[in-house]
Amino acid sequence: MNPGNPVISIRNVGRAFGNKQVLENISLEVEQAETFGILGPSGSGKTTLVKLLTGIDETTSGEVFVLGVKMPKLAMLQQIGYMAQSDALYTELSAKENLEFFAALYGLKGEQRSRRIKAVMELVNLEEHLRKRVDQYSGGMKRRLSLAIALLHEPPVLILDEPTVGIDPVLRLSIWKELKALNRKGTTIVLTTHVMDEAEKCDRLAMIRDGKLLAVDTPTGLLQATSTDSIEEAFLYYGGVRS
Ligand SMILES: Nc1ncnc2c1ncn2[C@@H]1O[C@H](COP(=O)(O)OP(=O)(O)OP(=O)(O)O)[C@@H](O)[C@H]1O
């Protein structure tokens, strides 16, 4: 970590849809090479928040900066790897064709493109299914392919919306190992999760409920602040029970 050099800066951010205020006055910063988790009950605004970080969506108040650039900014596509909650894949194409499409979008060419496609497919354990059409993939395989695409261009910022849903525990562990290895190389990771043992692996966690930021701290700090023994209990303390 490199404190004082935020890769992501969220300043007084609000997002409303019509008269429904989904995010309210959120401010937080994520430092370089942090794994930063966003935890909150269903409908609390996690996906809305991460979409603002990727530039897919825009704030209705406040500002978001990624790597010092005010979002949204199309050019930041190259700098951010995003894994959405619902897979954005071309199902009538093979995995390879999907990867090639995104590789082209990210400007990867020739030998580098082939090398990266091979590397990310190995990582998510799909190398044997490279030529298979995505509509023949299981739900878990599609999640893994989506993660592979997010990692393809080795972006400095990774934004993952519930990355390991539908992924078995063995593969989940190997994906976490890789995420931590990326962290060590300087990649900043923001993820949303409902999985408590994943939350514990984050350097810091933001707890949100009803679009409001309730706490930001290390997992240990959250346990101390709530006098609880597990992240699950801390989550319930902050109102997860009311989801
Ligand atoms: N485009 C939209 N138009 C209107 N309301 C929306 C829109 N997108 C999200 N919302 C509302 O914003 C709230 C927060 O949704 P969001 O998807 O961010 O929650 P979440 O915390 O990611 O939930 P989950 O854990 O179930 O994925 C919900 O009440 C949702 O209905």
The ligand as an SDF file (V2000), in Angstrom:
LIG
                    3D

 31 33  0  0  0  0  0  0  0  0999 V2000
  -31.3320    2.0640  -13.3810 N   0  0  0  0  0  0  0  0  0  0  0  0
  -32.0110    2.0750  -12.2310 C   0  0  0  0  0  0  0  0  0  0  0  0
  -33.2210    2.6880  -12.1590 N   0  0  0  0  0  0  0  0  0  0  0  0
  -33.9060    2.7200  -10.9950 C   0  0  0  0  0  0  0  0  0  0  0  0
  -33.4870    2.1620   -9.8340 N   0  0  0  0  0  0  0  0  0  0  0  0
  -32.3010    1.5410   -9.8560 C   0  0  0  0  0  0  0  0  0  0  0  0
  -31.4930    1.4580  -11.0490 C   0  0  0  0  0  0  0  0  0  0  0  0
  -30.3600    0.7740  -10.7500 N   0  0  0  0  0  0  0  0  0  0  0  0
  -30.4560    0.4470   -9.4420 C   0  0  0  0  0  0  0  0  0  0  0  0
  -31.5960    0.9110   -8.9090 N   0  0  0  0  0  0  0  0  0  0  0  0
  -32.0380    0.7510   -7.5100 C   0  0  0  0  0  0  0  0  0  0  0  0
  -30.9800    1.1240   -6.6830 O   0  0  0  0  0  0  0  0  0  0  0  0
  -30.9460    0.3330   -5.5000 C   0  0  0  0  0  0  0  0  0  0  0  0
  -29.5690   -0.2270   -5.3230 C   0  0  0  0  0  0  0  0  0  0  0  0
  -29.3210   -1.2020   -6.3260 O   0  0  0  0  0  0  0  0  0  0  0  0
  -27.9030   -1.9110   -6.4880 P   0  0  0  0  0  0  0  0  0  0  0  0
  -28.0130   -2.8370   -7.6460 O   0  0  0  0  0  0  0  0  0  0  0  0
  -26.8430   -0.8810   -6.5300 O   0  0  0  0  0  0  0  0  0  0  0  0
  -27.8020   -2.7370   -5.1350 O   0  0  0  0  0  0  0  0  0  0  0  0
  -26.7710   -3.8410   -4.6630 P   0  0  0  0  0  0  0  0  0  0  0  0
  -26.3320   -3.4450   -3.2980 O   0  0  0  0  0  0  0  0  0  0  0  0
  -25.7190   -4.0000   -5.7040 O   0  0  0  0  0  0  0  0  0  0  0  0
  -27.6780   -5.1440   -4.5810 O   0  0  0  0  0  0  0  0  0  0  0  0
  -27.3230   -6.7040   -4.8060 P   0  0  0  0  0  0  0  0  0  0  0  0
  -26.4460   -7.1010   -3.6750 O   0  0  0  0  0  0  0  0  0  0  0  0
  -28.6650   -7.3640   -4.7380 O   0  0  0  0  0  0  0  0  0  0  0  0
  -26.6660   -6.8010   -6.1390 O   0  0  0  0  0  0  0  0  0  0  0  0
  -32.0300   -0.7110   -5.6540 C   0  0  0  0  0  0  0  0  0  0  0  0
  -33.1720   -0.2920   -4.9360 O   0  0  0  0  0  0  0  0  0  0  0  0
  -32.3100   -0.7030   -7.1360 C   0  0  0  0  0  0  0  0  0  0  0  0
  -33.6390   -1.0590   -7.4000 O   0  0  0  0  0  0  0  0  0  0  0  0
  1  2  1  0
  2  3  1  0
  2  7  2  0
  3  4  2  0
  4  5  1  0
  5  6  2  0
  6  7  1  0
  6 10  1  0
  7  8  1  0
  8  9  2  0
  9 10  1  0
 10 11  1  0
 11 12  1  0
 11 30  1  0
 12 13  1  0
 13 14  1  0
 13 28  1  0
 14 15  1  0
 15 16  1  0
 16 17  2  0
 16 18  1  0
 16 19  1  0
 19 20  1  0
 20 21  2  0
 20 22  1  0
 20 23  1  0
 23 24  1  0
 24 25  2  0
 24 26  1  0
 24 27  1  0
 28 29  1  0
 28 30  1  0
 30 31  1  0
M  END
$$$$
